[in-house]
Amino acid sequence: MRNRNWFRRVSAVAAILFLFAGTLHSRAQKSRLAAPAPEVDTLNAHASRLIETNPDTALKIGFRAVRLALQLDYLSGHTRSLLTVGKGYYQLNKYKKALEYFTTTHARATERKQDPEASDALYYTGKVYFDWGNYDQSLQYFFNSLSLGEKIRDTMRMAVTLSGIGNVYKVSGNPDKALRYYQRSLRHFLKINHREGVAATYNHLGLIYSKKDELDQALEFYNQAMDLYRQMKNEKGMAVTFRNIGDIQHNREEYSKALTSYFRALQREQKAGDATGAALNFNSIARSYAAMKQYDRAIFYYNKAVAGAGIAEASEPLMQAYQGLASSFAQTNDFRRAYEMQQKYLGVRDSVSSQLTTREIAEVEARYELQSQRQEVELLRKEKKIQSITLERNRQLNYLMGVLSVLLLILGLVYLNRYIIKRRANKLLSVRNQIIQAQNRDLQTINEKLKFSEENLQNLLATKDKFFTIISHDLRGPLHSLTGMLQILINHLDGFSREELKQFAISSDRTVRNLRNLLDNLLEWSRTQRSTIHYEPEAVSLDKMVEDIYSLLEVTAVNKKIAVYAEIPYEMTVYADRNMLHFVLRNLIDNAIKFTGEGGKVWVNATCTDDRAEISVSDTGVGIPQEDIPKLFRVDTYHSTAGTANETGTGLGLIICSEFVARHGGTIQVDSQPGSGTTFCFQLPVQSLVDA
């Protein structure tokens, strides 16, 4: 017993020590990955800036970064340094060496869980295969890089990789697929506001549409690219885009416009010191002059292209220039010089062919070697696996053959019988489950509808209960006041003078009128709630209706010395229910007069578009506090305020106005500041919605 307890304690201590050692190892590994080594990062950043302009120097700096990262045990920096070296070899067209470093980078990045670097390694491997013309392999690596970019949600990497996929489809003769991937790439570049990527993608899209002979669409994308390059003051980008635009104009036989675009491109390429680009533009300019049959000018610019291509050691523009010169001399009947130019063209072409053949042979050898190595590794792996499987299978067969030979028939019959029974039961169960699921879905839908209807009904009843509570309070107040005045008159009639009786009568009349207005508005509102008011739209003359309403309210306005202005286009017609529109305008104008002091102003304005009219009623009155504006059209708050001459209101008018305007498909907006006046604005259709 003691020995057993001792063994357990020793095992527990050993397990704790093992876990502690594992923790220390994990921390050490993380420390090595994240070790601060700014010198390595600085070298990598410097090499990246030189990759395109001076790849030899960039490669040397990359090797220094690799050695330094290993000395400092800086693992993540070592991975990035390997990637830098691979980029340098790629830029020098040493694809085999570049591929070795990209493969090593991917292996190290995967081992060290550096997903960004792994994605970059896959992307550049895809570029190597793209340059070799192995488009299937290129697509495979691009898609693997894209998957990693999506995993880490790196929008920039996704955008660049999608553009690479578009390039593969473009050169392999699938413009529709290329177009889709360029469009996806563009969305990502726009998302991160990467203007250079957006502009470059616009140029790619322009080339695709140009190949599809959709020149207007291509030109639109080139113009968008040009706008961005101008904003960034990117001379090289503008030069390329001007040349693309010139090509479209040349293809349309708009030679003068094409020449303007080519000269603009040439100016920027010379400014940027791009001799190859300048030579290409000289050829384009000469080509347009030749198309215009101005062969002297064409020969002049072809000769400039020859000089520029010689400086840049660019064989492609040189061949174009010699071919153009041969054609132009032939057109001017100078066949001797045409022959000389043709011979020079053939000489350059043969030289290029020799260089291409040498390069193709090297690339084929490299691809063959890589493929052979992969096949050997795969073959060894398969052989080893086959041997292992064969040995295991023989051992199991020898052990089980005797038992299985006896039981196979019995088990087969049993399982077959159970399978048939189970299959029948499953079919019945599946049918029942489908029926039950359908019934459950129907019940769930019905319950949701009932719940929604119940909640709406409860909210509506609560709102109306609150509304009628407020209305009853407003009815009770004037009635109590009127009853009190009548009691005073009944009990003390002889004690009042004629003038006092007149004031009582005026006050009573005002109270009764207010009650009548309140009851009228309450009746109108209840009719709208029961939908007993029929909406019957027709053509209504707006200026005439405003004039009729003003005649009803003129006495009130004159008594308060308020000027009412109507700025409505002559004979302007709207399509509305006449009675509803009359109610809305009368209430809004009456309120404007009511809440405007003596000597104030009221305006009724109307403007018209193709299908809607906008009508506004403005005043210079007391205005409405911002916190009260939301209460104007709500039944459950019921907001009412006395006018500047203590005129009383029902508070229901604006609520009914809002519902009447809603019947016409519009809304009422309010703009007001206390002491600065108020503007009510709403919209109406100007023609029948059925006719429209």
C-alpha positions in Angstrom: 0.0 0.0 0.0 2.8 2.4 0.9 4.6 1.6 -2.3 1.5 2.3 -4.3 1.0 5.8 -2.6 4.7 6.6 -3.1 4.4 5.7 -6.8 1.3 8.0 -7.2 3.1 10.9 -5.5 6.2 10.5 -7.7 3.9 10.4 -10.8 2.1 13.5 -9.8 5.4 15.4 -9.2 6.7 14.2 -12.6 3.5 15.4 -14.4 3.8 18.9 -12.8 7.5 19.1 -13.8 6.6 18.1 -17.3 3.8 20.7 -17.6 6.1 23.4 -16.2 8.9 22.5 -18.7 6.3 22.6 -21.5 5.2 26.1 -20.4 8.8 27.3 -20.3 9.4 25.9 -23.8 6.2 27.5 -25.1 7.2 30.9 -23.7 10.7 30.6 -25.1 9.3 29.8 -28.5 7.0 32.8 -28.4 9.8 35.0 -27.2 11.9 33.9 -30.2 9.1 34.6 -32.6 8.5 38.1 -31.1 12.1 39.0 -30.2 12.7 42.7 -30.8 15.1 43.0 -33.7 14.6 46.4 -35.3 17.8 46.0 -37.4 16.3 43.0 -39.2 12.9 44.8 -39.8 14.8 47.9 -41.0 16.8 45.9 -43.5 13.7 44.1 -44.8 11.9 47.5 -45.2 14.9 49.0 -47.1 15.2 46.0 -49.4 11.5 46.1 -50.2 11.8 49.7 -51.3 14.6 48.7 -53.7 13.1 45.5 -55.1 11.8 47.1 -58.3 14.4 49.7 -58.9 17.6 47.9 -57.8 16.9 44.2 -57.2 20.6 43.3 -57.0 21.1 45.6 -54.0 17.8 44.5 -52.5 19.0 40.9 -52.7 22.2 41.6 -50.9 20.3 43.4 -48.1 17.9 40.5 -47.9 20.8 38.1 -47.3 22.1 40.3 -44.6 18.7 40.3 -42.9 18.6 36.5 -43.1 22.0 36.1 -41.4 21.2 38.7 -38.8 17.8 37.2 -37.9 19.5 33.8 -37.4 22.2 35.3 -35.2 19.5 37.1 -33.0 17.3 34.0 -33.1 14.5 36.3 -34.4 12.2 33.7 -36.1 9.5 35.9 -37.4 12.1 38.3 -38.9 13.9 35.3 -40.4 10.7 34.3 -42.2 10.2 37.8 -43.6 13.9 37.9 -44.7 13.5 34.7 -46.6 10.5 36.2 -48.4 12.6 39.3 -49.2 15.3 37.2 -50.8 12.7 35.3 -52.9 11.3 38.6 -54.2 14.8 39.7 -55.2 15.4 36.6 -57.2 12.0 36.9 -58.8 12.7 40.5 -59.8 15.9 39.3 -61.4 13.9 36.6 -63.4 15.8 33.8 -61.5 12.6 31.9 -61.0 14.1 28.6 -59.9 16.0 30.3 -57.0 12.9 32.4 -56.2 10.7 29.4 -56.0 13.1 27.6 -53.6 12.9 30.6 -51.2 9.2 31.0 -51.6 8.7 27.3 -50.8 11.0 27.6 -47.8 9.2 30.7 -46.6 5.9 29.0 -46.8 7.1 26.0 -44.8 8.7 28.2 -42.1 5.7 30.5 -41.9 3.3 27.6 -41.5 5.5 26.1 -38.8 5.7 29.4 -37.0 2.0 30.3 -37.5 2.8 33.4 -39.5 -0.3 33.5 -41.8 0.5 36.8 -43.5 3.9 35.6 -44.6 2.5 32.2 -45.6 -0.1 34.0 -47.8 2.6 36.2 -49.4 4.8 33.1 -50.2 1.8 31.4 -51.9 1.0 34.5 -53.8 4.6 34.9 -55.2 4.8 31.2 -56.0 1.6 31.7 -58.1 3.4 34.6 -59.8 6.4 32.4 -60.7 4.1 29.8 -62.3 2.2 32.6 -64.1 5.4 33.8 -65.6 6.3 30.2 -66.6 2.9 30.0 -68.4 1.7 27.2 -66.0 -1.7 28.8 -65.4 -3.3 25.9 -63.6 -0.6 25.8 -61.0 -0.6 29.6 -60.8 -4.4 29.6 -60.0 -4.0 26.9 -57.4 -1.4 28.9 -55.4 -3.3 32.2 -55.9 -6.5 30.6 -54.5 -4.6 29.1 -51.5 -3.1 32.5 -50.8 -6.6 34.0 -51.1 -8.0 31.5 -48.5 -5.3 32.5 -46.0 -6.0 36.2 -46.7 -9.7 35.6 -46.0 -8.8 33.7 -42.8 -6.8 36.5 -41.3 -9.2 39.1 -42.9 -6.4 41.0 -44.6 -8.3 43.1 -47.1 -5.1 44.3 -48.9 -3.8 40.8 -49.4 -7.2 39.6 -50.7 -7.4 42.6 -53.1 -3.9 41.9 -54.6 -4.5 38.1 -54.9 -7.9 38.6 -56.6 -6.1 40.9 -59.1 -3.5 38.2 -59.7 -6.3 35.6 -60.4 -7.9 38.1 -62.8 -4.5 38.4 -64.6 -4.4 34.6 -65.1 -7.9 34.5 -66.6 -7.1 37.5 -68.8 -4.0 36.0 -70.4 -5.6 32.5 -70.7 -8.4 33.9 -72.8 -11.3 34.0 -70.3 -12.2 37.7 -70.1 -15.6 37.1 -68.3 -13.9 35.4 -65.4 -11.1 37.9 -65.3 -13.8 40.6 -65.2 -15.5 39.1 -62.1 -12.2 38.8 -60.2 -11.1 42.3 -61.1 -14.4 43.6 -59.8 -14.0 41.7 -56.5 -10.5 43.1 -56.2 -11.8 46.6 -56.9 -14.4 46.3 -54.0 -11.6 45.4 -51.6 -9.3 48.2 -52.7 -12.2 50.7 -52.4 -13.0 49.3 -48.9 -9.5 50.2 -47.6 -9.3 53.3 -49.8 -6.1 52.1 -51.5 -6.1 54.6 -54.4 -3.2 53.1 -56.3 -4.8 49.7 -56.3 -8.1 51.1 -57.3 -6.5 53.0 -60.2 -4.6 50.0 -61.4 -7.7 47.9 -61.3 -9.6 50.5 -63.3 -6.9 50.1 -66.0 -7.2 46.3 -65.9 -11.0 46.6 -66.3 -10.5 49.0 -69.2 -8.3 46.5 -71.0 -10.8 43.7 -70.5 -13.7 45.8 -71.9 -11.4 47.0 -74.7 -10.7 43.3 -75.6 -14.5 42.7 -75.6 -14.8 45.7 -78.0 -16.9 47.6 -75.5 -14.9 50.8 -76.0 -17.2 53.2 -74.2 -17.1 51.1 -71.1 -13.3 50.8 -71.3 -12.9 54.5 -71.8 -15.1 55.2 -68.7 -12.7 53.0 -66.6 -9.6 54.7 -68.0 -11.1 58.1 -67.1 -11.7 57.0 -63.6 -8.1 55.7 -63.3 -6.9 59.0 -64.7 -8.8 61.0 -62.1 -7.2 59.0 -59.3 -3.6 59.2 -60.7 -4.0 63.0 -61.0 -5.1 63.2 -57.4 -2.0 61.2 -56.4 0.2 63.1 -58.9 1.4 59.7 -60.2 3.1 60.6 -63.5 3.8 57.0 -64.5 0.2 55.9 -63.9 -1.1 58.8 -65.8 1.3 58.0 -68.7 0.0 54.4 -68.9 -3.6 55.5 -68.8 -3.1 58.2 -71.4 -1.6 55.5 -73.7 -4.5 53.2 -73.1 -7.0 56.0 -73.9 -5.0 56.9 -77.1 -5.2 53.2 -78.2 -9.0 53.4 -78.0 -9.1 56.7 -79.9 -6.7 55.2 -82.6 -9.0 52.2 -83.0 -11.9 54.5 -83.5 -9.9 56.3 -86.2 -9.9 59.5 -84.0 -6.3 60.0 -84.8 -6.0 63.7 -83.7 -7.4 62.8 -80.3 -5.2 59.8 -80.1 -2.1 61.9 -80.8 -3.1 64.3 -78.0 -3.3 61.4 -75.6 0.0 59.9 -76.7 1.9 63.2 -76.4 0.4 63.6 -72.9 1.7 60.1 -72.0 5.1 60.9 -73.6 5.5 64.1 -71.5 4.9 62.2 -68.3 7.1 59.2 -69.2 10.0 61.6 -70.1 9.5 63.4 -66.8 9.6 60.1 -64.9 12.7 59.0 -66.9 10.9 55.9 -68.3 12.8 55.3 -71.5 10.9 52.1 -72.4 7.6 53.8 -72.0 8.7 56.7 -74.0 9.8 54.4 -76.8 6.4 52.7 -76.8 4.7 56.1 -77.0 6.9 57.2 -79.9 5.8 54.1 -81.8 2.1 54.9 -81.0 2.5 58.5 -82.2 4.2 57.3 -85.4 1.5 54.7 -85.9 -1.2 57.4 -85.8 0.7 59.6 -88.2 1.1 56.7 -90.6 -2.7 56.0 -90.4 -3.2 59.7 -91.3 -0.8 59.1 -94.3 1.7 61.7 -92.9 4.6 59.4 -93.4 7.4 62.0 -92.9 6.1 62.6 -89.3 5.7 58.8 -88.8 9.3 58.2 -89.9 10.5 61.0 -87.6 8.9 59.5 -84.5 9.8 55.9 -85.4 13.4 57.0 -85.4 12.9 58.5 -82.0 11.5 55.2 -80.8 14.6 53.5 -82.2 16.8 55.8 -80.2 14.8 55.5 -77.0 14.6 51.7 -77.2 18.3 51.5 -77.7 18.9 53.5 -74.5 16.5 51.3 -72.6 17.7 48.1 -74.2 14.1 47.3 -74.9 13.7 44.9 -77.8 9.9 44.9 -78.1 9.6 48.7 -78.9 12.7 48.4 -81.1 11.1 45.7 -83.3 7.9 47.8 -83.5 9.9 50.8 -84.6 11.8 48.9 -87.3 8.6 47.3 -88.6 6.9 50.7 -88.7 9.9 52.3 -90.5 9.9 49.5 -93.1 6.2 50.0 -93.8 6.5 53.9 -93.9 9.5 53.8 -96.3 7.6 51.4 -98.5 4.6 53.7 -98.6 6.9 56.5 -99.8 8.4 54.2 -102.4 11.9 54.3 -100.7 12.2 50.5 -101.0 15.9 50.4 -100.4 15.5 51.9 -96.9 12.4 49.8 -96.3 14.5 46.7 -97.0 17.2 47.9 -94.6 14.6 48.4 -91.8 13.1 45.0 -92.5 16.5 43.4 -92.2 17.2 45.3 -88.9 13.8 44.1 -87.6 14.6 40.5 -88.5 18.0 40.8 -86.8 16.4 42.0 -83.5 13.7 39.4 -83.7 16.2 36.6 -84.2 18.2 37.9 -81.2 15.1 38.0 -79.0 14.1 34.6 -80.2 17.5 33.2 -79.2 17.3 34.9 -75.8 13.7 33.6 -75.3 14.7 30.1 -76.3 17.6 30.1 -73.8 15.3 31.4 -71.1 12.6 29.0 -72.0 15.0 26.1 -71.9 16.2 27.2 -68.4 12.7 27.5 -67.2 11.7 24.1 -68.6 14.7 22.5 -67.0 13.8 24.1 -63.7 10.2 23.0 -63.9 11.2 19.5 -64.9 13.7 19.3 -62.0 11.1 20.5 -59.5 8.4 18.2 -61.0 10.9 15.3 -60.9 11.7 16.0 -57.2 8.1 16.2 -56.3 7.3 13.0 -58.2 10.1 11.2 -56.4 9.0 12.3 -53.0 5.4 11.4 -53.8 6.4 8.0 -55.1 8.5 7.2 -52.0 5.6 8.3 -49.8 3.2 6.1 -51.7 5.5 3.1 -51.7 6.0 3.4 -48.0 2.3 3.7 -47.4 1.6 0.7 -49.6 4.1 -1.4 -47.8 2.7 -0.5 -44.4 -0.9 -1.1 -45.6 0.1 -4.5 -47.1 1.9 -5.7 -44.0 -1.0 -4.7 -41.8 -3.6 -6.2 -44.1 -1.7 -9.6 -44.3 -1.4 -9.8 -40.5 -5.1 -9.1 -40.1 -6.2 -11.4 -42.8 -4.1 -14.3 -41.3 -5.7 -13.7 -37.9 -9.3 -13.2 -38.9 -9.7 -15.4 -42.0 -10.8 -18.4 -40.1 -13.4 -16.6 -37.9 -14.8 -14.4 -40.7 -15.3 -17.3 -43.1 -17.7 -18.9 -40.6 -19.6 -15.8 -39.5 -19.8 -13.8 -42.7 -22.9 -15.5 -44.1 -24.8 -15.4 -40.8 -23.9 -11.8 -40.1 -24.8 -10.8 -43.7 -28.2 -12.3 -43.5 -28.9 -10.8 -40.0 -27.7 -7.3 -41.1 -29.7 -7.5 -44.4 -32.9 -8.3 -42.5 -32.2 -5.5 -39.9 -31.4 -3.1 -42.7 -34.7 -3.8 -44.5 -36.7 -3.4 -41.3 -34.8 -0.3 -40.3 -35.2 1.2 -43.7 -39.0 0.8 -43.7 -39.1 2.2 -40.1 -37.0 5.2 -41.2 -39.2 5.9 -44.1 -42.3 5.9 -41.9 -40.6 8.0 -39.3 -39.3 10.5 -41.9 -42.9 11.0 -43.3 -44.3 11.5 -39.8 -41.5 13.9 -38.9 -42.2 15.9 -42.1 -45.9 16.1 -41.2 -45.2 17.1 -37.6 -42.6 19.8 -38.8 -45.1 21.2 -41.3 -47.8 21.4 -38.5 -45.3 23.0 -36.1 -44.3 25.6 -38.7 -48.0 26.4 -39.3 -48.7 26.7 -35.6 -45.7 28.8 -35.0 -46.7 31.2 -37.8 -50.3 31.4 -36.4 -48.9 32.1 -32.9 -46.6 34.8 -34.1 -49.4 36.5 -36.0 -51.8 36.3 -33.0 -49.0 37.6 -30.7 -48.3 40.5 -33.1 -52.1 41.3 -33.4 -52.5 41.2 -29.6 -49.6 43.5 -29.0 -50.9 46.0 -31.6 -54.4 45.9 -30.1 -53.1 46.4 -26.6 -51.0 49.3 -27.7 -53.9 50.8 -29.6 -56.3 50.4 -26.7 -53.8 51.9 -24.3 -53.2 54.9 -26.6 -56.9 55.5 -27.1 -57.7 55.2 -23.3 -55.1 57.8 -22.6 -56.4 60.0 -25.4 -60.0 59.9 -24.2 -58.8 60.6 -20.6 -57.2 63.8 -21.9 -60.3 64.7 -24.0 -62.7 64.1 -21.1 -60.5 66.4 -19.0 -60.6 69.1 -21.7 -64.3 68.8 -22.1 -65.0 68.9 -18.3 -63.0 72.1 -17.8 -65.0 74.3 -20.2 -68.3 72.7 -19.2 -67.6 73.4 -15.5 -66.7 77.0 -16.4 -69.9 77.4 -18.4 -72.0 75.8 -15.7 -70.5 78.1 -13.1 -71.2 81.3 -15.2 -74.8 80.2 -15.8 -75.3 79.6 -12.0 -74.0 83.0 -11.3 -76.3 84.5 -13.9 -79.3 82.5 -12.5 -78.6 83.5 -8.9 -77.4 87.1 -9.4 -79.0 88.2 -12.6 -80.3 91.5 -11.2 -76.9 92.4 -9.8 -75.2 92.7 -13.2 -75.1 95.7 -15.5 -75.9 95.4 -19.3 -72.1 95.6 -20.1 -71.3 92.9 -17.6 -74.0 90.6 -19.1 -72.6 91.2 -22.5 -69.1 90.2 -21.4 -70.7 87.0 -19.8 -72.4 86.3 -23.1 -69.1 86.8 -25.1 -67.2 84.6 -22.7 -69.9 81.9 -22.8 -70.0 82.1 -26.6 -66.2 81.6 -26.8 -66.5 78.6 -24.5 -69.3 77.1 -26.5 -67.5 77.7 -29.8 -64.3 76.0 -28.4 -66.4 73.0 -27.2 -68.0 72.8 -30.6 -64.7 72.9 -32.4 -63.4 70.3 -30.0 -66.4 68.0 -30.6 -66.2 68.6 -34.4 -62.5 67.7 -34.5 -63.2 64.7 -32.2 -65.9 63.6 -34.6 -63.6 64.0 -37.6 -60.8 62.0 -35.8 -63.2 59.2 -34.8 -64.4 59.0 -38.4 -60.8 58.6 -39.6 -60.2 55.9 -37.1 -63.3 54.0 -38.3 -62.3 54.7 -42.0 -65.8 56.2 -42.6 -64.2 59.2 -44.4 -63.9 58.2 -48.0 -60.7 59.2 -49.8 -61.9 60.6 -53.2 -59.0 62.4 -54.9 -59.5 64.7 -57.8 -57.8 67.6 -59.6 -57.9 70.6 -57.2 -56.8 74.2 -58.0 -54.5 75.0 -55.2 -54.4 78.8 -55.5 -58.3 79.1 -55.6 -58.6 76.9 -52.5 -56.1 79.0 -50.5 -58.0 82.1 -51.6 -61.3 80.6 -50.4 -59.8 79.7 -47.0 -58.3 83.2 -46.6 -61.7 84.7 -47.1 -63.0 82.6 -44.1 -60.1 83.7 -41.9 -59.7 87.3 -43.2 -61.6 88.9 -40.3 -59.3 87.3 -37.7 -56.2 88.2 -39.6 -57.3 91.8 -40.1 -58.2 92.2 -36.4 -54.7 91.1 -35.5 -53.1 93.2 -38.3 -51.5 90.1 -39.8 -50.5 90.1 -43.5 -51.1 86.8 -45.3 -49.1 86.2 -48.5 -49.8 83.4 -51.0 -46.9 82.5 -53.3 -48.5 79.7 -55.4 -47.9 79.2 -59.2 -50.8 80.4 -61.2 -53.5 77.7 -61.8 -51.3 75.1 -60.0 -53.3 71.9 -59.7 -52.8 69.0 -57.2 -54.5 65.6 -57.1 -56.1 65.4 -53.7 -59.4 64.8 -51.8 -60.9 68.3 -51.8 -62.5 68.2 -48.3 -59.4 66.7 -46.7 -57.1 69.2 -48.3 -59.4 72.1 -47.3 -59.3 70.9 -43.7 -55.5 70.6 -43.7 -54.9 74.1 -45.2 -57.6 75.8 -43.1 -56.1 74.3 -39.9 -52.5 75.2 -40.7 -53.3 78.8 -41.8 -55.7 79.3 -38.8 -52.9 78.1 -36.5 -50.4 80.4 -38.1 -52.7 83.4 -37.6 -53.5 82.2 -34.1 -49.9 82.0 -32.9 -48.7 85.2 -34.6 -48.7 88.5 -32.8 -50.1 91.7 -34.1 -48.4 93.1 -37.2 -46.9 89.6 -38.0 -46.8 87.8 -41.4 -48.0 84.5 -42.7 -46.9 82.9 -46.0 -48.4 80.0 -48.0 -45.9 78.7 -50.5 -46.1 75.9 -53.1 -43.5 74.4 -55.4 -43.9 71.6 -57.9 -41.7 68.9 -59.4 -42.6 66.2 -62.0 -44.7 64.1 -59.7 -45.0 65.9 -56.3 -46.0 69.3 -55.0 -44.6 70.6 -51.7 -46.8 73.1 -49.8 -45.6 75.0 -46.7 -47.3 77.4 -44.3 -44.9 79.8 -42.4 -45.4 82.5 -39.8 -43.4 84.9 -37.8 -45.1 83.9 -34.6 -44.0 82.7 -31.2 -42.6 79.4 -32.4 -42.6 76.0 -30.8 -40.0 74.6 -28.3 -38.1 71.7 -29.7 -39.2 69.3 -27.0 -42.9 70.0 -27.9 -42.6 69.3 -31.6 -42.8 65.5 -31.3 -46.0 65.9 -29.2 -48.0 67.7 -32.0 -49.0 64.6 -34.0 -49.3 62.1 -31.1 -52.7 61.0 -29.8 -51.3 59.8 -26.5 -49.8 63.2 -25.6 -52.5 65.6 -26.9 -50.7 69.0 -26.9 -52.7 72.3 -27.0 -51.5 75.9 -26.5 -53.3 79.2 -26.3 -52.8 81.7 -29.1 -51.2 85.2 -28.9 -54.7 86.7 -28.2 -55.6 83.9 -25.8 -57.3 82.0 -28.6 -58.1 78.4 -27.5 -57.4 75.3 -29.5 -58.6 71.7 -29.4 -55.2 70.1 -30.0 -56.8 67.6 -32.4 -56.4 69.6 -35.6 -52.8 68.8 -36.3 -53.4 65.1 -35.5 -56.2 65.0 -38.1 -54.1 67.0 -40.6 -51.3 64.4 -40.2 -53.7 61.5 -40.9 -55.2 63.3 -43.9 -51.8 64.0 -45.4 -50.8 60.3 -44.8 -53.9 59.3 -46.9 -52.3 61.2 -49.8 -49.0 59.4 -49.4 -47.2 62.3 -47.7 -45.9 63.5 -44.3 -46.0 66.7 -42.4 -42.6 68.2 -41.3 -42.2 71.0 -38.7 -39.3 73.5 -38.5 -39.6 76.0 -35.6 -37.5 77.9 -33.1 -39.1 79.8 -30.1 -39.5 83.4 -31.0 -38.5 82.9 -34.7 -41.7 81.5 -36.2 -42.8 78.2 -37.5 -43.0 76.4 -40.9 -45.3 73.4 -41.6 -44.6 71.5 -44.8 -46.3 68.6 -46.5 -46.4 66.9 -49.9 -49.2 66.0 -52.4 -49.2 64.2 -55.8 -49.7 66.4 -58.8 -51.4 63.7 -60.9 -53.5 60.5 -60.4 -51.4 57.7 -59.0 -53.5 55.2 -61.0 -52.8 57.1 -64.2 -49.1 57.2 -63.5 
